[in-house]
Amino acid sequence: MHDLSHGLATLSLAAAEHEGGASAVHATQADGLAAFGWLLVALPLVGAAVLLLGGRATDRWGPALATALSWGSFVVGVLVIVQLTGLGPEERALSVPLWDWVSVGELSLSAGLLLDPLSLAFVMLITFVGSLIHVYSLGYMAEDPDRRRFFAYLNLFVAAMLILVLADSYLLLFVGWEGVGLASYLLIGFWNWNPDYAAAANKAFVVNRVGDVGLITAMAIMLATFGALDFATVHGSAGGASDLTLTLIGLALLLGACGKSAQFPLQSWLGDAMAGPTPVSALIHAATMVTAGVYLIARSQAIYDLTPDARLVVAIVGAITLLYGAFVGCAKDDIKKALAASTMSQIGYMMLAVGLGPVGYLYAIFHLVTHGFFKANMFLGAGSVMHAMGNRVDMRRFGALRKDIKITFVTFLAGWLAIIGFPFTAGWYSKDYIIETAFAEPGWRAWVFGGVALLGAGITAFYMSRLFFMTFFGRARWHDDAHPHESPLVMTVPMMVLALGSLVLGLVLYPTGIITAWLEPVFGHAEHGEPLIPVLAIQVLAFVLMLVGAGLAWMMYGRREVPQTAPEAGPLTRAARRDFYQDDLNDALFTGPTMTLARTSVEADSVLVEGTVTGGTTGGLNSLSRVLRRAQNGFVRSYALTMLLGVVVILGAVWVMQ
């Protein structure tokens, strides 16, 4: 299957020499099915082009084509993985050259794809969950007159995300990075006739551009230091760079990751991004876009392993965001915004993990995969609830829906069990291992990071149980104009598949050793040290906190009457409802001064340019024109007099000059 006669293009990935470092991974030129890895990107890209350029002629069959092409990418991904599993672990990195991109003097940058266990793990998540969301959207967007355009944007998003994770260089990764930003802007603002939705899309776009400054800065430093942007050269040469250079690169990459993954302090866009159709929320905020920052940090392992300071900052940012999102989630009554806060918190777990060292990369990706299933399941479940309730999102106007939408209830139940960490569900495996790794950190870090991870688990159990009980239990609190009904099969079948993954995916991947064996060629073999407290004690504590959080939510929102309007609350709850005044802070520090500067510039333009330059020039020309206009009166005697005066002036000038 793997013919070495095609030639070896040895690309060292993560070859940095450092204490405890993993050995290099080499990429050979792809052959066989892997040589057609470009089809992974080409299929959804063709779908987007056909639907956008074909116009209304594709209205009837365009959505089905987009869905089929997304599944086509999934099939190609499966075939490539089958080929890689037939190779030895050290050979599971294949290069697919595309074209020579930039060639200026001694600078030569090429574009190519890297098919290795890390990128293909993301390919499977993006194409499988993304294709299920395509299927769900066939029902959810069935009545929308612009659904062809919606499916075109979905295909464009999938293609851009695949470019991001398959790129063999930071430069091509940046193309996918920006493509994802564009597609998310189009999808979040899909119903842009609503000013609030258009503003949400603009906000997401602008905040992500702030993060892009970090990624661009990192690439500039790499280019100046290593003379290249491909992973092989940058990672292979990282050991020769100074500590300051590597720390600056690590921090700049983190800034980019914070923007894309909605991590502190660039998290303000995520809640507003719920303005898009619910399938968009499932695609962007569960399985794909928000995980891009985690991918960027994990892919740059060779750099972060050499700069412990930058890696520590990654862990700190993850820990802050973990708690920030959890507290915000406790105060939200909008079902989608509560799930968005949960996403922010769960991505915080992943960022904390990648900041904890070699074994953390493995557990971060493991949690990323399981989270993609159970969070997409819950977002699609929220969409099904909205479908049943006439697009309402206020959980205070729900209640007792388990009786009317039984399939949605059961599938949502699976996602709820997974995210609160119920034993042997997908979330229990992946999140508990992150907590154990945090407690294995040296010194104060074990207490801080381990304590934060445990506290976050308890708060997660509370606010996700709050969401679950307010929606499906208690007394029905909707008005007479609501008629709850189950969603069609085209929507519920994807939810069933994701629900199954939410329950068994962790059991399939970790105890069997599949996820560990698959990712070890990229991250190397690593095990976390001995935790500060026994593993069994950590597991018991996590379980007890889960029970306490869920039990408290049941007492407050399951057994008691839930008011239909939010009651008066204390300062902490009010702050959490307003996202801890993040927007107010941004307005005070950035938006307000920028608007003031803009208004001042306009006023200065009016006074200085229009009043002085333009106004003075215009006034002078007007005065001169009035004088000349009087001379052009059409009377012959006036023209004769003017000629006589001209002759006199000329003769006078000649006489003076003599």
Secondary structure, DSSP 8 states (H G I E B T S, - for coil): ---GGG----EEES----TT----EEEEE--GGGGGTTHHHHHHHHHHHHHHHHGGGGTTTHHHHHHHHHHHHHHHHHHHHHHHHTS-GGG--EEEEEEEEEEETTEEEEEEEEESHHHHHHHHHHHHHHHHHHHHHHHHTTT-TTHHHHHHHHHHHHHHHHHHHHBSBHHHHHHHHHHHHHHHHHHHTTTTTSHHHHHHHHHHHHHHHHHHHHHHHHHHHHHHHHS--BHHHHHHHGGGS-HHHHHHHHHHHHHHHHHHTT-TTS-THHHHGGGS-HHHHHIIIIISGGGHHHHHHHHTHHHHTT-HHHHHHHHHHHHHHHHHHHHHHHH--BHHHHHHHHHHHHHHHHHHHHTT-HHHHHHHHHHHHHHHHHHHHHHHHHHHHHHHTTT--BGGG---GGGT-HHHHHHHHHHHHHHTT-TTSHHHHHHHHHHHHHHTSSTHHHHHHHHHHHHHHHHHHHHHHHHHHHHHSSS----TT-------HHHHHHHHHHHHHHHHHHHHHTTTTHHHHHHHHHH--------SS-HHHHHHHHHHHHHHHHHHHIIIIIIS---SS-----HHHHHHHTGGGHHHHHIIIIIHHHHHHHHHHHHHIIIIIIIIIIHHHHHHHHHHHHHHHHH----HHHHHHHHHHHHHHHHHHHHHH-
